[in-house]
Each structure stands twice: as structure tokens, then as C-alpha cells.
Amino acid sequence: MRNVWRNTSRFAGLVASVLILVVVIAAWTRSPAAPRAGAAPAAPRRGDVLRGRYSVITHDCAGCHGGTNPAAQGWLAGVTSPEMEFKIGPFTTRPRNLTPDNGTGLGRFTERQIFNALRYGLRPEDTPDVVITSRTPGQGNFPEHPHYLAVPMPWTAWRYMPEQELWDMAAYLKRGLKPVSNKVLDSEGPPDFWASEYTDEKYGGAQPPAFPTANEQKP
Ligand code: HEC
């Protein structure tokens, strides 16, 4: 009887030790709280910058923003000749300088402002550095009267990219490029800052349509 009792208590002791160990390990390895939507991830690491470089190159941002490859003259430095401008109806629009120059490029803006430009199409110059949680004007920090980036900046496509990919591109533009001083004249545009253009169905509307649409099917 005594043996049984001794074995049982030894067994209970073992179970208790294992339980304590599990709790300690769980507390140790617990992943940090999930970041709020639109909140900047922790300081970007080198990997983020290189992934951002890959996304910028493969999405041909330079096709409009300048340069033919990362070693070429004018890489992402914005309009340097009139052929790089766009004529959209009566308006001339101009791809901006995406290098981190403080006076003429993205140096003036935070990575979150760049993120908000790519995800929501909001002009960093006119949009405060805030976490945006809604696509409805006036709600969740989305501006009541949004100033959108001029056509043909394809943010209505970039908004489908995973959030991390957008942050990686912002990290590359701010930290992985040398600043180039190149002043690009402001784009022209309609008084509503393209709002009626972008809420049009041809761009998918203000809220990007969920999968599957009428053209798609569940695999
Ligand atoms: C088809 C041409 C085109 C492509 C491709 C393009 N952009 Fe643009 N982008 C523009 C134009 C035009 C503007 C200027 C909009 C304005 O002045 O309102 C712009 C503006 C921007 C801005 C705002 C800069 C500022 O100072 O206000 C950012 C950021 C940006 N683009 C990033 C990108 C990135 C990143 C890519 C690739 C993933 C990209 N663009 C691809 C045409 C383009």
C-alpha cells in the first residue's frame, strides 16, 4: 500500500513538474500581440528591404517612376523628361521622385504614409501619418475628403498586395535607395482629387471586391 502511495505521489510530482515546464515554455515562446491593422511592423530588417526591392522591380514601378534597372541613371527618381509625363484628359500627371531625398522625394514622409499611399491611394503630402482602419471617408481615420494619387498610379492594383509586401516596399524606398534630388512638378487633376474616378466600377469601386466575383470561382 505504502509503495502504491509513494508511486502515486511520485507520479503526481512528475505531472506537476511537466505542467510547470509547459507553462514556462508557453510563456516564453508566446508570440507577441498581433499588430493592429495598418500599424507599422517593428523596425524593418535587411530582409524586408531586399524583399521590397524584389517587389518594386517585379511590379515595374520604374516603368513610370524612372530608370530601367536598379543600376540605371534616374532609378525611381521621378520625371526627368517630358516623355515621362501622362496626359489624362485635360490634365498632365507626373510620376514622383520615390528616392528618400528630404526636399524632393519620399524623405519627407514616413513609411506609414507610403503604406497608406499604396494601400489606399492617399497622397502622402496631403494625408497625415495615421493608422487607417476603414475605407469609408470620415471613418477609421480615412480622410473625409480624400486626396487621391493621380491616374495612372496603379494603387487600385497594389491595394490587393499583402500588407507585409507593402511595408517591405516602403522600407526599400526609404532605406534601400540613395536620395536623389529631383523636383517633380505637381500633377494636375480634378477638384475632387480623382474621387469620382476611383469610386467608379472600372477600378473595382472604393471597396475592393471580395473573391470570388462573378468572373471568378472557388477552386
Ligand atoms: C503607370 C505608371 C505608374 C506605375 C507603374 C507606378 N506609379 Fe507610382 N505614381 C504614378 C504617378 C503618375 C504618381 C503621381 C500621382 C500624383 O501626383 O498625384 C505616382 C505617385 C506615387 C507615390 C506618391 C509619391 C508622392 O510623393 O506623392 C508613391 C509612393 C508611388 N507612386 C509608389 C509606386 C510604387 C511603389 C510603384 C510600384 C509598385 C508605383 N508607384 C508604380 C505612376 C505610376
Boltz pocket constraint, residues with backbone or C-beta under 6 A from the ligand:
constraints:
  - pocket:
      binder: B
      contacts: [[A, 55], [A, 56], [A, 59], [A, 60], [A, 61], [A, 62], [A, 63], [A, 64], [A, 65], [A, 86], [A, 93], [A, 94], [A, 95], [A, 96], [A, 97], [A, 98], [A, 105], [A, 106], [A, 114], [A, 117], [A, 118], [A, 123], [A, 124], [A, 125], [A, 148], [A, 149], [A, 150], [A, 151], [A, 152], [A, 153], [A, 154], [A, 158], [A, 169], [A, 186], [A, 187]]
      max_distance: 6.0
